[in-house]
Amino acid sequence: MANNEFIEKEGTVIEALPGGKFKILLEDDVEVVGYLSGKMRRFRIWILIGDKVKVEFSKYDNSNCRITYRYKK
């Protein structure tokens, strides 16, 4: 898939789930489940409750997303 086939949104982490997944509240008040992207896992970027993150959605599935960036506080 080319990079332009993803939908990018921003949200806030509201809960940490088992298996490296997180519940995220998007800016448009929708809750989704997200997982860390490979580079974030590789470089051990910590995600905590309350962190603002950028997520990517596939155009086919709007309930699961990939966390690609954590904004600095």
C-alpha positions as CSV (number, residue, x, y, z in Angstrom):
1,M,0.0,0.0,0.0
2,A,1.2,3.4,-0.8
3,N,1.4,6.0,2.0
4,N,-1.5,8.0,0.5
5,E,-4.0,5.2,1.0
6,F,-4.1,5.8,4.8
7,I,-6.3,8.3,6.7
8,E,-4.4,10.2,9.4
9,K,-6.2,11.5,12.5
10,E,-5.2,12.7,16.0
11,G,-6.5,11.6,19.3
12,T,-5.7,11.0,23.0
13,V,-4.9,7.7,24.7
14,I,-7.6,6.9,27.3
15,E,-6.7,3.3,28.2
16,A,-3.9,0.8,27.9
17,L,-5.1,-2.7,26.9
18,P,-3.2,-6.0,27.0
19,G,-1.0,-7.0,24.1
20,G,0.4,-3.6,23.3
21,K,-2.9,-2.1,22.3
22,F,-4.5,1.2,23.3
23,K,-7.9,2.7,23.4
24,I,-7.9,6.1,21.7
25,L,-10.4,8.9,21.7
26,L,-10.2,10.7,18.4
27,E,-10.9,14.5,18.0
28,D,-14.3,13.7,16.6
29,D,-15.4,11.8,19.8
30,V,-15.0,8.3,18.3
31,E,-13.2,5.6,20.4
32,V,-10.9,3.2,18.5
33,V,-8.3,0.5,19.3
34,G,-4.8,1.2,18.2
35,Y,-1.5,-0.6,18.2
36,L,2.1,0.7,18.0
37,S,3.8,0.9,14.6
38,G,7.0,-1.1,14.0
39,K,9.4,1.8,14.4
40,M,7.8,2.9,17.7
41,R,8.1,-0.6,19.0
42,R,11.7,-0.9,17.8
43,F,12.9,2.3,19.4
44,R,10.8,1.6,22.6
45,I,8.6,4.7,22.5
46,W,6.5,4.7,25.6
47,I,2.8,5.6,25.3
48,L,1.0,6.6,28.5
49,I,-2.6,7.5,29.3
50,G,-3.3,11.1,28.3
51,D,-0.7,11.2,25.5
52,K,-1.7,12.9,22.3
53,V,-1.0,10.7,19.3
54,K,-1.2,10.6,15.5
55,V,-2.9,7.5,14.1
56,E,-3.3,6.0,10.6
57,F,-6.4,4.1,9.4
58,S,-6.7,1.9,6.4
59,K,-9.5,3.1,4.1
60,Y,-11.2,-0.3,4.6
61,D,-11.3,-0.6,8.4
62,N,-12.1,2.4,10.6
63,S,-12.2,0.6,14.0
64,N,-8.5,-0.4,14.2
65,C,-5.6,2.0,13.7
66,R,-1.8,2.2,13.9
67,I,-0.1,4.7,16.2
68,T,2.6,6.5,14.2
69,Y,3.6,9.5,16.4
70,R,3.5,10.6,20.0
71,Y,3.4,14.4,20.5
72,K,5.7,15.9,23.1
73,K,4.0,17.4,26.2
